[in-house]
Amino acid sequence: MLPAGNKMENTKRTVTCGELRAADVGKKVVLNGWVSRTRDLGGLVFIRLRDRYGITQVMVGDKASDKVKQIASSLKSEYCIAVEGVVAARAEKDINRDMATGEIEVEANDIEIFTTSQELPFSIEEVRQKDGTIVLPNEDLRLKYRYLDLRRDPMQQNIILRSQVTFATREYLTSKGFLEIETPTFIKSTPEGARDYLVPSRVHPGKFYSLPQSPQLYKQLLMVSGFDKYFQIARCYRDEDARGDRQPEFTQIDMEMSFTNREEVLSTTEGMMQYIFKKTLNYDLPAKFDRIAWEDAFDLYGSDKPDLRFDMKMQDATFMADLADFNAFKAGAANAGRDIQRHKRSGLKALVVKNVADKYSRKQVEALEAVAKTYKAKGLAWMKVASTGSATGDIAFEGGISKFYAGKEAEICAKLGAEKNDLLLFVSDENWQLACTALGAVRKQLGKDLNLYNPEDEFHFAWIIDFPYFAFNEETQAWETEHHMFTLPQKQYWDTLESDPGAVKGDLYDLVLNGYELASGSMRINDPALQQRIFKIVGYSEERAQKAFGFLVQAFKFGAPPHGGIAPGLDRLIMLMRHEESIHEVIAFPKNNLAASPMDECPSAVDEQQLKDLHINCYDVEKE
């Protein structure tokens, strides 16, 4: 029940809770917001009033009426109220330097309670452990009461930044001549890698619309239509297992350009990111981002989305296979260049971890080995360069596989650039990419465990280029495209597409940031004959290709321009800008890891009449 009797003459706010400063002392103001907390000192009540703009301290003292004092004493957390009062300067000793409004407080003359709040399922105020880490409620509880979770300041800042980034994106692209054009949400189902979300048609029984996994085909059709610079803040849908940086519904900054080339797409994207970061974070990105060939990215960092905030590179350790009779190293060294993808690299990789040997126990090394095995490595070989050598200063190995390499210490350290107290880690496998991936995962874990990130390199962008166009599927014994079938192969491979698919590189590119793939794009095929060749290599018959993509291939017969594009993920971009670990934290109403919403109990059953209208019968799977 609301306290009876008190109604302010004017409850409309005149200022926000983050607006007042020392220059406003003496002004009569009206504030609206939520009670963050109160302190009742007996005759003197302090109220922290919060809205999305900030917090203002309200003081109810001797000058207030008995009615206002009574209302102030009744206030509890998250009551929504209006306060009328006069801005007063705080005494020097009472100034709160941690608050933007910390030099002032508002002396309340009147208070009206708009609505009360029942007991909260969790605290809106930040709760910290002794080590400074923030204590958060269970995620499903947060999602069930998402409207309360969104009142927390970190969540408010996440959503505010998202809005600012979206606006900055529109500003930049519009200034460069791009048109924002919407593409359909109900489309034809086409094979794009993940499962489609299907929408049954009432008007066309037994037929379905699909929700778009991306606007890919439609933005290419816009290029055929003559709109040479398109963008869209596009909603996309993929029915795949959720994880920290994925959601069944997500948003991407979708872009496409005609009469362009890779260089223009990359430079336009760099310019957009530079504008976004400067406008929203006042952070200066470099004029040009790093560019790394796909094979080099795997060979040096073990990933096609490397975290470049630290400089630990993997090394070729093939030479070690000849220095000792250690069979585990033989296969990796001997298999260089043999795989069907035509990668001419060794599967024996080394990582030198500087100056940590005395800090790493055998148990900690075994934990790193478990990481490598997660990525199918047979093991993680290791040894330490002893922190102290002999009296003459000789280098010595200890632990792990050191017994196999006694007497070879100087040669190995010289070739790997290792020194005393370094930890040496090795993965060997006949599959080059598997060895790189496994040791790359260890590298990533070390970066996190040892906090190797350069504090002056908060956001490290890089382009990954020269991807393999095709990947060979060992299970089906067939070629597949690495990205999608509309990617343009690099021109020097056009004559050998069919005869040597494993050597073909695509004119495609990924933008990575701090170890995450942020965007993927490519130049597109605009020649129907070349498109048919790609379909044939990946096993798409003319009939199947026509059924799935016929309308696009048909459009290309009417003078399709050369074109290409890219699609940065908006959710992932905001996640990285805010240093969050999940895109759940930057989406107002996300689904949980089961693709469900605890708040509104979505997905949910529907009534029988709705199913009849859609010509759908449901059955109990458990009874089948």
Salt bridges, closest charged atoms under 4 A:
ASP24 OD1 - LYS27 NZ 2.81
ASP51 OD2 - ARG13 NH1 3.77
GLU78 OE1 - ARG50 NH2 2.75
GLU78 OE1 - ARG151 NH1 2.81
GLU92 OE2 - ARG97 NH2 2.93
ASP94 OD1 - LYS93 NZ 3.33
GLU107 OE1 - LYS63 NZ 3.93
GLU112 OE2 - LYS7 NZ 3.83
GLU125 OE1 - ARG37 NH2 2.71
GLU126 OE1 - ARG128 NE 2.87
GLU139 OE2 - HIS584 ND1 2.66
ASP149 OD2 - ARG142 NH2 3.04
ASP149 OD2 - ARG146 NH1 2.86
ASP149 OD1 - ARG152 NE 2.81
GLU171 OE1 - LYS279 NZ 2.45
GLU180 OE2 - ARG170 NH2 2.71
GLU240 OE1 - ARG246 NH1 3.59
ASP245 OD1 - ARG243 NE 3.19
ASP245 OD2 - ARG572 NH2 3.61
GLU249 OE1 - ARG235 NH2 3.18
GLU249 OE2 - LYS591 NZ 2.51
ASP254 OD1 - LYS219 NZ 2.98
GLU256 OE1 - LYS219 NZ 3.53
GLU256 OE1 - ARG524 NH2 2.88
GLU263 OE2 - LYS288 NZ 3.71
GLU263 OE1 - ARG291 NH1 2.88
GLU270 OE1 - LYS288 NZ 3.71
ASP284 OD1 - LYS278 NZ 3.20
ASP290 OD2 - HIS460 NE2 2.71
GLU295 OE2 - HIS343 ND1 2.67
GLU295 OE1 - ARG345 NE 3.33
ASP296 OD1 - ARG345 NH2 2.94
ASP299 OD2 - ARG345 NH1 3.07
ASP299 OD1 - LYS349 NZ 2.94
ASP304 OD1 - LYS305 NZ 3.99
ASP307 OD2 - ARG309 NH2 2.68
ASP311 OD1 - LYS313 NZ 2.75
GLU366 OE2 - ARG362 NE 3.55
GLU369 OE2 - LYS373 NZ 3.93
GLU411 OE2 - LYS415 NZ 3.32
GLU419 OE1 - LYS354 NZ 3.22
ASP422 OD2 - LYS354 NZ 2.68
ASP429 OD2 - LYS378 NZ 2.70
ASP457 OD2 - HIS460 ND1 2.44
GLU458 OE2 - HIS579 NE2 2.53
ASP466 OD1 - ARG262 NH1 3.57
GLU498 OE2 - ARG533 NE 2.89
ASP500 OD2 - ARG342 NH1 2.20
ASP510 OD1 - HIS483 NE2 3.39
ASP571 OD1 - ARG162 NH1 2.76
GLU585 OE1 - ARG142 NH2 2.76
